[in-house]
Amino acid sequence: MSAFTHFNKAGRARMIDVSGKDVTRRTATAQARLLMQPETLAKIRGGTIAKGDVLAVAQTAGIMGAKRTPDLIPMCHSLLLTGVDIDFKDDPRPNREGRCSLMVMAIVTTTGQTGVEMEALTAATVAALTIYDMCKAVDRDMVCTDVCLLKKAGGKSGAYVRKT
């Protein structure tokens, strides 16, 4: 079997058949980082962004993003997600460019025949984009970066942990 399982014999895209896979508990953790001016982070932490509670809205958006992943990524299966959690960690210390960071972490779980890596990546990205949207009036220079899978567990391929 080719390493590229989303292509049929004619080389065209296909959604793979997972019906022969074992049902197992599967989890995935992904991140996205936002770089921003220290004043922007202070406004987020202080709840003074005019559009409202940035982290509460971003958390809800991330959960919704995970649930809508198959609508956005063509070859993703529709999954019954058993859990989605979004967490935030900020670092108020400015880097060399004078920006601080806000990390979005998404953990997604299911019990099924295929993994939830794409759902975790989508959740982290949608949460980060929501933060950008809610804060762009005060900081259009924000950057979304470091979107990646941190770890996954379950399924035939087993565990994966990103090497830092």
N, C-alpha and C positions, 0 to 999 in steps of 0.2 A: 504494500500500500504506500502511496506517495505521502510525503510529509505534509503536502497541501491537500487536506481532505475535503476542502470545499469546492473542488473541481471534479466534474464527471469525466468519463472517458474521452469525450469530445473536447475537453478543456474549458467547458462552460461552467459557470457558477451553479452550485447546488447547496441545499441544506442537507447536512449529513443525517443519516438515519441512526438515532440513538436507541432504538427500541431493544437492541440486543445487549445494551449495557446494564450493569447491575445498578440498582437503586441504592445510593449511599448518601450519607450526610456530606454536604459540600459547603465549604466556606471560602471566601476570598476577601482580602483586605487590599485596598488601593488608596493612593494619596494624590492630592493636587496641592500645590503651594502657590500662594499669592504674595507677590512682593509689592509693597506700598510704602507711602510716606508715613513716618511715625505719627503724624497728626491724624491720618486716616485711621490707623489702628486705634489710636486713643479715642476717636469718635465712635468707632464700633464698640469698643469695650465700655465706653461711657453711655452708650445708648442714645447718642445725639445725632445720628444720621436721620435726616428728615423723612426718609421713606419707612422708618420703623426699626424693629428689632432685627438687625441684619442676620445674626446667627440663627435665630429661630426660623426666619423665612428660608435661609439657605439650607437648614436641616430638613425642612419639609420638602424643599425643591429636590434635594439629593435623594430622598426617599422616593419621591415621585419619578425622578429620573431612572432610578433602578427598576422601578415597575414598568417603565415605558421603553426599556432598552430594545426589545424586539421590534418596536416601531421605528427605531432610529438606525439600528445596525441590521442590514438585510438578512444575514444568515444566522442570526441568533434565534434560538428556540424560545417560545413562550414558556416561562417557568412559574411554578407556584413558589414564590419566595416566602420563606418561613421567618425571615428576620432581616431588617436593614437598620443599621445604626450609623449615625454620622457624628463625628467628634471633631473638635477644633483645638488646636494648640498654637498659641502665638509666641513669637519671639520679638520682643520690643527693641532688642539691640540692633541699631542700624548696621548694615553691611558697608562695604567700601563705597558703594554708590549712594549711601544714605537711606537705604530702604530697609524696613523691617519685614517680617514675614508672618503669614497666617497659614498654617497647615490644615488642610481638610483631610480627614481620614474616614473612609467608608468601609464598613464590614457588612457583608451580605452572606446569608445562609439559605440553604434549601436542602431538601431531601429529594433527590432525583437522579436522572440518568446523564446529566451533563452539568458542567460547572457554572459558577457564577462570576467568573473573572470580569466579563464584559459589563455585568450589572454593577459590580463594585467600581470599575473604572468610570462608568457613566455617572454613577451617583456622586463620586468625588468631583468629577468635572462639572456636572450641572450645579452642584453646591458652590463651587468656585466661581462659575460664571454668574450665578445669582448674586454673590458678594460683589463682583465687579459691577453688575448692573445697578445694585442698590447704592454703590459708593462712587460711581463714575462722575457724578456732579462735583465731587470734592477732590477726585484724584484720577484723572484720565490716563495717567502714566502707570497705573497698576499693570502687573504682568502675571499671567497664569503660567506656571512652569512646573517641572518635575512631576508630571502625571505619569504614574507607573503602578504596576502591580507589586505589592510588597510581599504577599504570601498567599498561598492557597492550600487547601487540604481536601482530601476525598477523591474518589474516582480511581480509575485504572492507573493513571500516571502518578498518583500519590501526592506527597507534599512538595511544595516549592517555597523557598524563602529567598528573597532577593539578596544578593550580596551587595553590601554597601561599599 
